[in-house]
Amino acid sequence: MTYLSRVRAWALPLLPGLLLSVMVGAAAGFLGMHYDAPVMLFALLLGIDERQPSWPVPTTTLAGGSGRKTGMPVWRAAPPA
């Protein structure tokens, strides 16, 4: 496997996310200039993913995996029953 093919295999899966980031950045720049507002605000607002599940269900599994009831819970997305 040549160096170029390894770089291509590494970079090809990253291309859709990179293109999306460039598009959101360009749109945020345009909106920031048009409305005379901070570009970072529009970048954050445009980056909000509305496809997030609306039913976060906490599990009893904790971030440490210790099984205790204290600490930060791990959230999983499951459809309501």
NORJO-V109845 format. One line per field, one symbol per residue. phi: phi as a letter, one per 40 degrees, with the letter a starting at -180 (. if undefined). Layout:
phi=???
This chain:
phi=.ccccccccccccccccccccccccccccccccccfbcccccccccccccccccbcbcbccbccgcgccbhccccbcbccc
